[in-house]
Amino acid sequence: MNSATKNLAFALSATTLFFAVTASAGCSRATQGELSGDVFIVTQGAQNVKLGLVEVRVLPYEETKASIAKTKAQAERELANLQPKLDAARRRRRESHRILGLSL
């Protein structure tokens, strides 16, 4: 997985986390309060990495919907931009393997 794909996957995961925090906080219907906690990622090797500088806040429902729509649109644009490059790299890899007599 290349860095752009990893960044996109992380952004989508962060958006999902953001949405989950927002949705669960919104269930209480409290108008005032304090939200606290930690944001971290878990690596494939099961290592926890705390993201200490990440701001977590609860947004109104409509603002949350707009934020998710904006993030999704950006992700779709980035995927559309990266897909031809990925396809070309896969074609070059297949061609290289064919020339060298390697199996995929």
N, C-alpha and C positions, 0 to 999 in steps of 0.2 A: 504494500500500500504506500503510495507516494505521500509527500508531506501535505500537498494541497488536499488530497482525499482525507488524510488524517485530521487536518484542521477543520474540514467541512464536517466530518463525523463528530468531532469534538463540539463544534458549534451547535450541531443538531442535538447532541446529547445534553449540552448545557441549556439549550432552549427547552428541552423536555423536562430537565430538572427544574428550571425556572417555572415552567407551567405547572409542574406537580406541586411545588412550594406555594405558588399563587393559588392553585385550586384548593389545596388543603387548608390554607389560611383563610380562604374565602368562605369555607364551610361554616366557620364559627359565627359569621355575620357580625362580628365585633367592629365597631367603627374606630376605636382607638386601641392601641396595644403595642407590644414590642415583639418583633420577630428576631430570634437569635439562633445561631447554630453555626456549623462549619460546612464548607464546601470542599469536597475532595474527589479525586479520581482514583480508581483502582486499576493498576496496570495488569497486563496479561499474566505477569509473574506474581500476582496477588499482593503487590506492594501498594500501600495507601500513600497518596501524595496530597497533602493539604494545600489548598489554594487560599492562602491567608489574605490576599489583597482583593478577593472577589466580594463585591457588594451584593447583598441580597436584600430585596425589598418587595413588597407586595404592591401590585398595581390594580387599579380598577379593572373589572372584567373587559370592558370595551378597549381599554388601552392594551390589555394583555392580548386580546384577539388581533389588534392592529400590529403589535410587535411580532407576534408569531407569523402573521401573513407577510410582513416585510422580510423577516428572516427566511421564510420559506421561498419567497420570490428570489431573494439574493442567492440562496443555495441552488435553486433551479437554474439561474443564469450561469453560475459558476460550473455546475455540472454540464450544461450545454456547451460551455466553452472548453471544458476539459475532455469531453467525450471524443471529439475527433482526434485529439492528441493521443488519447489512450488507444483508440482503434488503430491509429497509424503505428504506434509502438508495438502493439500486438502483431500487426502484419509484418513488421520488420523482424520481430522475434521469431515468428513462424518461418519466415524466409531464411533467416540465419540458421535456424535449426535444420531446415530442409537442405541447405547448401552443405552444412557440416555433417549431415547424416545423423543428427541427434534426435532423440524422441522428446516430445513435450512433456 
